Amino acid sequence: MKSIVKKIVIFSMIGLMQVGLGASVIEASPRHNDKHERYEQRHSDRDRDHRIQEERERHEREMQRRENEREHDWRERQQREKEHHEEVMRTLGGIAILALILNNN
């Protein structure tokens, strides 16, 4: 009787070890990671696109002339806004390039 119990325990442990090894191989497989990375990439792309759209709308509002604003002041504000907008867009574009570089590794 002891022999049968020992064999059952040993084979059960071997089976559990195989299940654990199989689960770790599946979790580490590139195919599995690729699906997760694609989901994260789509999510970050949507977020980046949303921020770009918000920045464009803000830029359009800031470029319009305000009531009682002198021509000279408006031109100065437009120039500052243009520089700010270009910097923000470069930053958002840089984030996209950085994400592509990191995801390709």
C-alpha positions as a Markdown table, in Angstrom:
| # | Residue | x | y | z |
|---|---|---|---|---|
| 1 | Met | 0.0 | 0.0 | 0.0 |
| 2 | Lys | 2.8 | 2.4 | 0.8 |
| 3 | Ser | 4.3 | 1.8 | -2.6 |
| 4 | Ile | 1.1 | 2.9 | -4.4 |
| 5 | Val | 0.7 | 6.0 | -2.3 |
| 6 | Lys | 4.4 | 7.0 | -3.0 |
| 7 | Lys | 3.8 | 6.5 | -6.7 |
| 8 | Ile | 0.7 | 8.6 | -6.7 |
| 9 | Val | 2.4 | 11.4 | -4.8 |
| 10 | Ile | 5.4 | 11.4 | -7.1 |
| 11 | Phe | 3.4 | 11.3 | -10.3 |
| 12 | Ser | 1.1 | 14.1 | -9.0 |
| 13 | Met | 4.2 | 16.2 | -8.2 |
| 14 | Ile | 5.6 | 15.5 | -11.7 |
| 15 | Gly | 2.3 | 16.5 | -13.2 |
| 16 | Leu | 2.1 | 19.7 | -11.2 |
| 17 | Met | 5.7 | 20.6 | -12.2 |
| 18 | Gln | 4.8 | 20.0 | -15.9 |
| 19 | Val | 1.8 | 22.3 | -15.6 |
| 20 | Gly | 3.9 | 25.0 | -13.9 |
| 21 | Leu | 6.6 | 24.7 | -16.6 |
| 22 | Gly | 3.9 | 24.9 | -19.4 |
| 23 | Ala | 2.3 | 27.9 | -17.8 |
| 24 | Ser | 5.6 | 29.8 | -17.5 |
| 25 | Val | 6.5 | 29.0 | -21.2 |
| 26 | Ile | 3.1 | 30.2 | -22.4 |
| 27 | Glu | 3.5 | 33.4 | -20.3 |
| 28 | Ala | 7.0 | 34.1 | -21.6 |
| 29 | Ser | 6.1 | 33.4 | -25.3 |
| 30 | Pro | 6.6 | 36.3 | -27.7 |
| 31 | Arg | 3.1 | 35.7 | -29.2 |
| 32 | His | 1.5 | 36.3 | -25.8 |
| 33 | Asn | 3.6 | 39.5 | -25.2 |
| 34 | Asp | 2.9 | 40.8 | -28.7 |
| 35 | Lys | -0.9 | 40.8 | -28.1 |
| 36 | His | -0.4 | 42.7 | -24.8 |
| 37 | Glu | 2.0 | 45.2 | -26.4 |
| 38 | Arg | -0.4 | 45.8 | -29.3 |
| 39 | Tyr | -3.2 | 46.5 | -26.9 |
| 40 | Glu | -0.9 | 49.0 | -25.0 |
| 41 | Gln | 0.2 | 50.5 | -28.2 |
| 42 | Arg | -3.4 | 51.1 | -29.4 |
| 43 | His | -4.2 | 52.6 | -26.0 |
| 44 | Ser | -1.2 | 54.9 | -26.0 |
| 45 | Asp | -1.9 | 55.9 | -29.7 |
| 46 | Arg | -5.5 | 56.9 | -28.8 |
| 47 | Asp | -4.2 | 58.8 | -25.8 |
| 48 | Arg | -1.6 | 60.6 | -27.9 |
| 49 | Asp | -4.1 | 61.4 | -30.7 |
| 50 | His | -6.5 | 62.8 | -28.1 |
| 51 | Arg | -3.8 | 65.0 | -26.6 |
| 52 | Ile | -2.8 | 66.2 | -30.1 |
| 53 | Gln | -6.4 | 67.0 | -30.9 |
| 54 | Glu | -6.8 | 69.0 | -27.6 |
| 55 | Glu | -3.6 | 70.9 | -28.3 |
| 56 | Arg | -4.8 | 71.8 | -31.8 |
| 57 | Glu | -8.1 | 73.1 | -30.5 |
| 58 | Arg | -6.3 | 75.1 | -27.8 |
| 59 | His | -3.9 | 76.5 | -30.4 |
| 60 | Glu | -6.8 | 77.6 | -32.6 |
| 61 | Arg | -8.5 | 79.4 | -29.7 |
| 62 | Glu | -5.3 | 81.1 | -28.8 |
| 63 | Met | -4.5 | 82.3 | -32.3 |
| 64 | Gln | -7.8 | 84.2 | -32.6 |
| 65 | Arg | -7.7 | 87.9 | -31.9 |
| 66 | Arg | -9.4 | 88.9 | -28.6 |
| 67 | Glu | -11.7 | 91.8 | -28.2 |
| 68 | Asn | -10.0 | 95.1 | -27.4 |
| 69 | Glu | -6.6 | 93.6 | -28.3 |
| 70 | Arg | -4.2 | 95.9 | -30.1 |
| 71 | Glu | -2.7 | 94.6 | -33.4 |
| 72 | His | 0.9 | 94.7 | -32.1 |
| 73 | Asp | -0.1 | 92.7 | -28.9 |
| 74 | Trp | -2.0 | 90.2 | -31.0 |
| 75 | Arg | 1.0 | 89.6 | -33.3 |
| 76 | Glu | 3.3 | 89.1 | -30.3 |
| 77 | Arg | 0.9 | 86.7 | -28.7 |
| 78 | Gln | 0.6 | 84.8 | -31.9 |
| 79 | Gln | 4.4 | 84.4 | -32.2 |
| 80 | Arg | 4.7 | 83.2 | -28.6 |
| 81 | Glu | 1.7 | 80.8 | -29.2 |
| 82 | Lys | 3.3 | 79.5 | -32.4 |
| 83 | Glu | 6.5 | 78.7 | -30.6 |
| 84 | His | 4.7 | 77.0 | -27.7 |
| 85 | His | 2.5 | 75.0 | -30.1 |
| 86 | Glu | 5.5 | 73.7 | -32.0 |
| 87 | Glu | 7.3 | 72.7 | -28.8 |
| 88 | Val | 4.3 | 70.8 | -27.6 |
| 89 | Met | 3.8 | 69.1 | -30.9 |
| 90 | Arg | 7.5 | 68.1 | -31.0 |
| 91 | Thr | 7.1 | 66.7 | -27.5 |
| 92 | Leu | 4.0 | 64.6 | -28.5 |
| 93 | Gly | 5.8 | 63.5 | -31.6 |
| 94 | Gly | 8.9 | 62.5 | -29.6 |
| 95 | Ile | 6.8 | 60.5 | -27.3 |
| 96 | Ala | 5.4 | 58.5 | -30.2 |
| 97 | Ile | 8.9 | 57.9 | -31.7 |
| 98 | Leu | 10.2 | 56.9 | -28.2 |
| 99 | Ala | 7.3 | 54.4 | -27.8 |
| 100 | Leu | 8.0 | 52.9 | -31.2 |
| 101 | Ile | 11.6 | 52.5 | -30.4 |
| 102 | Leu | 10.9 | 50.9 | -27.0 |
| 103 | Asn | 8.2 | 48.6 | -28.4 |
| 104 | Asn | 10.4 | 47.3 | -31.2 |
| 105 | Asn | 13.0 | 46.0 | -28.8 |
